[in-house]
């Protein structure tokens, strides 16, 4: 019999899917370039979920990827995800002495890219991995309505970066995100800036972290909606 284990990224979709599927255990992929691990620990404790944490293996960390291939951009997102999430998850699964079905927060309407994916099904299989997507047909509004109705707490990273914060590989980062990262989460920004200095290239698809560090005014960095959240700390 397949055991259901949630793929909890700390994002609104994965949290909702885990709740809808009534999971008792979750797995979190710690990419090394995330910001929401403390939040994940907090929610797992609150929900009484058993938490499994998987990490990229030696030689396949985010820095290893940047060193070998450069910073990930649009066309190589799937490759960096193999490094940081899929390979670690597969290795973890091999060690389990049980049949597992992963509960995913995948939604068709999450993005245009997601709409085109052939695996947009409630149940699907990739190799030896089985997946269940209980909210595959939900709209973003339905997700937020569920969160509100069930009084779920979102990751605080949504307030600063407008995303869950589990992975900042930069593959889909748009212009402005590097400035937000440098303003609100300077430790991670400096870590990425060091990689730009060591290996060349730039993070994201807009201004580099190095470029963002040279900006002076907060109003030049972020949208007006974000300014009330700024506390003046790096």
C-alpha positions as CSV (number, residue, x, y, z in Angstrom):
1,X,0.0,0.0,0.0
2,X,1.3,3.5,-0.9
3,X,2.0,5.9,1.9
4,X,1.2,9.5,1.2
5,X,4.1,11.9,2.0
6,X,3.7,15.6,1.2
7,X,6.3,17.5,-0.8
8,X,6.3,20.6,1.5
9,X,8.3,23.5,0.0
10,X,6.9,26.0,2.4
11,X,4.8,27.6,-0.3
12,X,1.1,28.2,-0.4
13,X,0.3,25.5,-2.9
14,X,2.3,22.7,-1.2
15,X,0.8,23.7,2.2
16,X,-2.7,23.6,0.8
17,X,-2.1,20.3,-1.0
18,X,-0.7,18.7,2.2
19,X,-3.7,19.9,4.2
20,X,-6.3,18.7,1.5
21,X,-4.6,15.3,1.4
22,X,-4.4,15.1,5.2
23,X,-0.8,14.0,5.2
24,X,1.0,13.1,8.4
25,X,4.5,13.2,7.0
26,X,6.3,15.6,4.6
27,X,9.7,16.0,2.9
28,X,11.5,19.3,2.4
29,X,14.3,19.8,-0.1
30,X,16.8,22.1,1.4
31,X,18.5,23.7,-1.7
32,X,21.1,25.7,0.2
33,X,19.7,28.9,-1.4
34,X,16.4,29.2,0.5
35,X,15.0,31.4,3.2
36,X,12.1,29.6,4.6
37,X,13.5,26.6,6.6
38,X,12.6,28.1,10.0
39,X,9.1,28.6,8.7
40,X,8.9,24.9,7.5
41,X,10.1,23.7,11.0
42,X,7.4,25.9,12.6
43,X,4.6,24.7,10.5
44,X,5.6,21.0,10.8
45,X,5.6,21.4,14.5
46,X,2.2,23.1,14.5
47,X,0.6,20.5,12.1
48,X,2.4,17.6,13.9
49,X,3.9,16.5,10.6
50,X,6.9,14.2,10.6
51,X,9.6,16.1,8.6
52,X,12.2,14.6,6.4
53,X,14.9,17.0,5.1
54,X,16.9,16.1,2.0
55,X,20.0,18.0,0.8
56,X,22.0,18.1,-2.4
57,X,24.8,15.6,-2.3
58,X,28.5,16.6,-2.3
59,X,29.5,17.7,-5.8
60,X,25.9,18.7,-6.7
61,X,25.3,21.8,-4.6
62,X,24.2,25.2,-6.0
63,X,27.8,26.4,-6.0
64,X,28.9,23.3,-7.9
65,X,26.3,24.0,-10.5
66,X,27.3,27.6,-10.9
67,X,31.0,26.6,-11.1
68,X,30.3,24.1,-13.8
69,X,27.5,25.6,-15.8
70,X,27.2,29.2,-14.7
71,X,24.1,30.8,-13.1
72,X,20.9,29.1,-14.1
73,X,18.5,31.1,-16.3
74,X,15.3,30.2,-18.1
75,X,16.5,27.4,-20.3
76,X,18.3,25.4,-17.6
77,X,15.8,25.4,-14.8
78,X,15.1,21.7,-15.0
79,X,18.8,20.9,-14.8
80,X,19.4,22.9,-11.6
81,X,16.3,21.4,-10.1
82,X,17.8,17.9,-10.8
83,X,20.8,19.0,-8.8
84,X,19.0,20.6,-5.9
85,X,15.7,18.8,-5.5
86,X,15.0,15.8,-7.8
87,X,18.2,13.9,-7.3
88,X,18.3,14.3,-3.5
89,X,14.6,13.2,-3.4
90,X,15.3,10.1,-5.5
91,X,18.3,9.1,-3.4
92,X,16.1,9.5,-0.2
93,X,13.4,7.4,-1.8
94,X,15.8,4.6,-2.6
95,X,16.6,4.2,1.1
96,X,13.0,3.8,2.1
97,X,11.6,0.4,2.8
98,X,8.1,1.3,1.9
99,X,6.0,2.3,-1.1
100,X,5.5,6.0,-1.3
101,X,3.2,8.4,-3.2
102,X,4.3,12.0,-3.0
103,X,1.6,14.7,-2.5
104,X,2.5,17.7,-4.7
105,X,1.1,21.2,-4.8
106,X,1.3,21.3,-8.6
107,X,-1.4,23.4,-10.3
108,X,-2.2,23.8,-14.0
109,X,-3.0,27.4,-13.6
110,X,0.2,28.2,-11.6
111,X,1.9,29.6,-14.8
112,X,1.8,29.3,-18.6
113,X,4.8,27.0,-18.4
114,X,3.0,24.8,-16.0
115,X,-0.1,24.7,-18.3
116,X,2.0,23.1,-21.1
117,X,3.5,20.3,-19.0
118,X,2.4,16.8,-20.0
119,X,2.3,15.6,-16.4
120,X,-0.6,17.9,-15.5
121,X,-2.7,15.1,-14.1
122,X,-4.1,14.3,-10.7
123,X,-2.0,11.2,-10.5
124,X,1.2,10.6,-12.5
125,X,4.5,8.7,-12.4
126,X,8.1,9.7,-13.2
127,X,10.3,6.6,-13.2
128,X,9.8,4.9,-9.9
129,X,8.2,8.0,-8.3
130,X,4.5,8.3,-7.9
131,X,2.7,11.7,-7.4
132,X,-0.7,12.8,-6.4
133,X,-1.7,16.4,-7.1
134,X,-5.0,17.1,-5.2
135,X,-5.2,20.8,-6.2
136,X,-4.1,20.3,-9.9
137,X,-7.3,22.1,-11.2
138,X,-7.5,24.8,-8.5
139,X,-7.2,28.5,-9.3
140,X,-4.9,30.9,-7.3
141,X,-8.1,32.4,-5.8
142,X,-9.3,29.0,-4.6
143,X,-5.9,28.4,-2.9
144,X,-6.0,31.7,-1.1
145,X,-9.6,31.2,-0.2
146,X,-8.7,27.8,1.4
147,X,-5.8,29.4,3.3
148,X,-8.1,32.1,4.6
149,X,-10.9,29.8,5.5
150,X,-8.6,27.4,7.3
151,X,-6.5,30.2,8.9
152,X,-3.2,28.9,7.6
153,X,-0.1,30.9,8.1
154,X,2.0,31.8,5.0
155,X,5.7,32.0,4.9
156,X,6.9,35.5,5.9
157,X,9.0,35.5,2.7
158,X,5.8,36.3,0.8
159,X,5.9,39.7,2.4
160,X,9.3,40.6,1.2
161,X,9.9,38.5,-2.0
162,X,6.3,37.7,-3.0
163,X,7.2,34.0,-3.1
164,X,7.6,31.0,-0.7
165,X,11.4,31.4,-0.4
166,X,12.4,27.7,-0.6
167,X,14.8,28.2,-3.6
168,X,16.5,31.3,-5.0
169,X,18.5,29.6,-7.8
170,X,17.6,32.6,-10.0
171,X,16.5,30.7,-13.0
172,X,13.2,32.6,-13.3
173,X,14.1,35.6,-11.3
174,X,12.9,38.8,-12.9
175,X,14.3,42.3,-12.9
176,X,13.9,43.7,-9.4
177,X,14.2,40.5,-7.5
178,X,17.9,40.9,-7.0
179,X,17.2,44.3,-5.4
180,X,14.6,42.9,-3.1
181,X,16.9,40.1,-2.1
182,X,19.7,42.5,-1.3
183,X,17.4,44.8,0.6
184,X,15.5,42.3,2.7
185,X,17.7,39.2,2.9
186,X,21.3,40.5,2.7
187,X,23.0,37.4,4.0
188,X,21.8,35.2,1.1
189,X,22.4,38.1,-1.3
190,X,26.0,38.4,-0.2
191,X,26.4,34.6,-0.6
192,X,25.3,34.8,-4.2
193,X,27.3,37.9,-4.8
194,X,30.4,36.0,-3.7
195,X,29.6,33.4,-6.3
196,X,29.3,36.1,-9.0
197,X,32.7,37.3,-8.0
198,X,34.3,33.8,-8.0
199,X,32.8,32.4,-11.2
200,X,31.6,35.4,-13.2
201,X,28.1,35.8,-14.7
202,X,25.1,37.1,-12.9
203,X,22.2,35.8,-10.9
204,X,18.7,36.1,-12.3
205,X,17.4,37.6,-15.5
206,X,17.8,41.3,-14.6
207,X,20.2,43.2,-12.5
208,X,22.9,41.1,-10.8
209,X,23.2,40.9,-7.1
210,X,26.5,42.8,-7.5
211,X,24.7,45.5,-9.4
212,X,21.9,45.7,-6.9
213,X,24.5,46.2,-4.1
214,X,25.4,49.5,-5.7
215,X,21.9,50.9,-5.6
216,X,21.4,53.6,-3.0
217,X,17.7,54.4,-2.5
218,X,15.1,52.0,-1.3
219,X,12.5,53.6,-3.5
220,X,14.7,52.7,-6.5
221,X,14.8,49.1,-5.5
222,X,11.3,48.0,-4.6
223,X,7.6,48.6,-5.3
224,X,5.6,50.9,-3.1
225,X,3.6,48.0,-1.7
226,X,6.8,46.5,-0.2
227,X,8.1,49.7,1.5
228,X,5.8,49.4,4.6
229,X,7.4,46.0,5.4
230,X,11.0,47.4,5.3
231,X,12.5,47.6,8.8
232,X,15.8,49.2,7.9
233,X,17.8,46.1,8.6
234,X,20.0,44.5,6.0
